[in-house]
Amino acid sequence: MALDPDARMRDVADAVGITERAVQHIVRELLDQGYLRKEKVGRRNRYFVAQDAHFRHDLESAVTLGAFLELVAQGADRQNSRA
């Protein structure tokens, strides 16, 4: 969802390899906990990662989701450049 805010639940389920119902449950929890934000666009929803949200565990509470996603993207870029 960070890569494609317009992704349908079915698309996410297929990409991750879980059921659409499981994706709906996870997305609902992430919304409730403030990690995702939802915007209604016509009949569809767009989902955005709450870049400024912090992890809950004490050891990671200083880290924002935005900083974490940036780190993951850098690692993926390095991995892709090696291939």
Salt bridges, closest charged atoms under 4 A:
ASP6 OD1 - ARG46 NE 2.63
ASP11 OD1 - ARG8 NH2 2.94
GLU20 OE1 - ARG10 NE 3.89
GLU29 OE2 - HIS25 NE2 2.78
ASP52 OD1 - ARG37 NH2 2.97
GLU60 OE1 - HIS57 ND1 3.53
